[in-house]
Amino acid sequence: MSLIADAQSADTQFHEVPIIDLSQLSSKDPDARQALVAAIREACIRVGFFYGAFLVSNHGIPEETIEGAKEAAKRFFSLPLEKKMEIENKKQPNFKGYSPLFSGKNDPYGAADLQEGFEFGWEPLEGTTDEGNKEYDNVSGAMAGGNVWPSPNDAAGFREAALKYYYAATALGKTMFPLFAQAVDAPADFFDDKTKHSAALMRLIHYPPQTGDVDDRTMGIGAHTDWEIFTILWQQPGIQALQVLNSSNEWVNAPPIPGTLVINIGDELARMTNGIFKSTVHRAVNRSGVERYSIPLFFGIDFNTPLEPIPTCVSAERPFKYEIITAGEYIKSRLQATYNH
């Protein structure tokens, strides 16, 4: 069956987020590779979300790296508000930096989000190399500009711990692009010339506990879709918060599962696949009674790259239905809407 036919016949009334074994992520066995591609294709068409199951330490994200980033986030978010506001994201043209509680509104029909965050992208980290990003600082356009960081006197080791996890997560993300390409019957190297400058943004998020009656207007993060090609999400163990909306408008829980990361499709890939891959609405609410932390990596294509259709995803019967703009223009427009800037 063709890709477009698969999309037209897909059952999107899922009641759980599928788990996909990524232990064969780097396998040279063609049968194992094809099975993995097929599983990803089905999950992206039906759900738009899946758990990537593996021993995290075997894929460049040691547990101590994750723990280091989480602890650094906890120290940063415990700083006095005036210190964090020195690097508020609304002061930056590319929205990097700190976003306070209730400063963002992902759901235009809901209340402001009950979370605070810190967003950053690639930059050199002393003692490491990343040749694929050596020209990143020369990129211009809608999302140009560097990171901002708290003073080392206020948050010692924060930058290093955050970037160390960023490097590990982006390394994992780069191995996913060929799989997504093959899942839409495109060449494995389809994204190579579109991902030279690491248009990948990471966000450290702190959710205070939310008490009182469940109110669909006030969420840790309101109902929304992600914006980039895909997201790799670490969520704090033991705390249910993430929910995914199926085609019957039912919220499906996506709790943390040990040994997995959550991977979901964003708007960029939904647009490029002409809606075949789902950028699925989701939300998070922290009813645990304790602080919750999560770390999503939003991995997109280079900001100056047009969001054009993948050839296998359009036909005479299914013409391309989106305006073609650059990835940077799209991301900036979403940031402006979210932060009312």
ABEGO torsion letter per residue (X at the ends): XBAAAAAAABBABBABBBBBBAAAAABABAAAAAAAAAAAAAAAAAAGBBBBBBBAAAAGBBAAAAAAAAAAAAAAAABBAAAAAAABAAABAAGBEBBBBGABBABAABBBBBBBBBBBBBBBBBGBBBAAAAAAAABBEAABEBBBBBBAAABBGAAAAAAAAAAAAAAAAAAAAAAAAAAAGBBAAAAAAAAAAGBBBBBBBBBBBBBEBBBAABBABBBBBBABABBBBBBBBGBBABBBBBAAGBBBBBBBBBGBBBBBBBAAAAAAAGGABBBBBBBBBBAAGBBBBBBBBBBBBBAABBBBBBAAABBAABBBABBBBBAAAAAAAAAAAAAGX
